[in-house]
Amino acid sequence: MEIDETSLQQRLISLVSIWTKLPVEDDLDLFFDLGLDSLHYAELISKIENDLGVELDFSSLNNWESVRTISGIAEFVSSSLRNRK
């Protein structure tokens, strides 16, 4: 699956906005700004995986701070997709 990071960010913003029913920007901290907890985050990741048709492997993630924002998640997803080739 090939998807550019900008399109991916827009897709994620839309998905998160619909799911949370809140306005979302790509640099918002999903925990602090939107008030998500770890259960909500796990549900969100599941929705992202279902929407994109991918399974993300977070076991290789060294810095959880990097995926607290939409742009961070988009970068992680893009990197994961590139590494699968």
Secondary structure as a PSIPRED ss2 file (coil, helix, strand):
# PSIPRED VFORMAT (PSIPRED V4.0)

   1 M C   1.000  0.000  0.000
   2 E C   1.000  0.000  0.000
   3 I C   1.000  0.000  0.000
   4 D C   1.000  0.000  0.000
   5 E H   0.000  1.000  0.000
   6 T H   0.000  1.000  0.000
   7 S H   0.000  1.000  0.000
   8 L H   0.000  1.000  0.000
   9 Q H   0.000  1.000  0.000
  10 Q H   0.000  1.000  0.000
  11 R H   0.000  1.000  0.000
  12 L H   0.000  1.000  0.000
  13 I H   0.000  1.000  0.000
  14 S H   0.000  1.000  0.000
  15 L H   0.000  1.000  0.000
  16 V H   0.000  1.000  0.000
  17 S H   0.000  1.000  0.000
  18 I H   0.000  1.000  0.000
  19 W H   0.000  1.000  0.000
  20 T H   0.000  1.000  0.000
  21 K C   1.000  0.000  0.000
  22 L C   1.000  0.000  0.000
  23 P C   1.000  0.000  0.000
  24 V C   1.000  0.000  0.000
  25 E C   1.000  0.000  0.000
  26 D C   1.000  0.000  0.000
  27 D C   1.000  0.000  0.000
  28 L C   1.000  0.000  0.000
  29 D E   0.000  0.000  1.000
  30 L C   1.000  0.000  0.000
  31 F C   1.000  0.000  0.000
  32 F C   1.000  0.000  0.000
  33 D C   1.000  0.000  0.000
  34 L C   1.000  0.000  0.000
  35 G C   1.000  0.000  0.000
  36 L C   1.000  0.000  0.000
  37 D C   1.000  0.000  0.000
  38 S H   0.000  1.000  0.000
  39 L H   0.000  1.000  0.000
  40 H H   0.000  1.000  0.000
  41 Y H   0.000  1.000  0.000
  42 A H   0.000  1.000  0.000
  43 E H   0.000  1.000  0.000
  44 L H   0.000  1.000  0.000
  45 I H   0.000  1.000  0.000
  46 S H   0.000  1.000  0.000
  47 K H   0.000  1.000  0.000
  48 I H   0.000  1.000  0.000
  49 E H   0.000  1.000  0.000
  50 N H   0.000  1.000  0.000
  51 D H   0.000  1.000  0.000
  52 L H   0.000  1.000  0.000
  53 G C   1.000  0.000  0.000
  54 V C   1.000  0.000  0.000
  55 E C   1.000  0.000  0.000
  56 L C   1.000  0.000  0.000
  57 D C   1.000  0.000  0.000
  58 F H   0.000  1.000  0.000
  59 S H   0.000  1.000  0.000
  60 S H   0.000  1.000  0.000
  61 L C   1.000  0.000  0.000
  62 N C   1.000  0.000  0.000
  63 N C   1.000  0.000  0.000
  64 W H   0.000  1.000  0.000
  65 E H   0.000  1.000  0.000
  66 S H   0.000  1.000  0.000
  67 V H   0.000  1.000  0.000
  68 R C   1.000  0.000  0.000
  69 T E   0.000  0.000  1.000
  70 I H   0.000  1.000  0.000
  71 S H   0.000  1.000  0.000
  72 G H   0.000  1.000  0.000
  73 I H   0.000  1.000  0.000
  74 A H   0.000  1.000  0.000
  75 E H   0.000  1.000  0.000
  76 F H   0.000  1.000  0.000
  77 V H   0.000  1.000  0.000
  78 S H   0.000  1.000  0.000
  79 S H   0.000  1.000  0.000
  80 S H   0.000  1.000  0.000
  81 L H   0.000  1.000  0.000
  82 R H   0.000  1.000  0.000
  83 N H   0.000  1.000  0.000
  84 R C   1.000  0.000  0.000
  85 K C   1.000  0.000  0.000
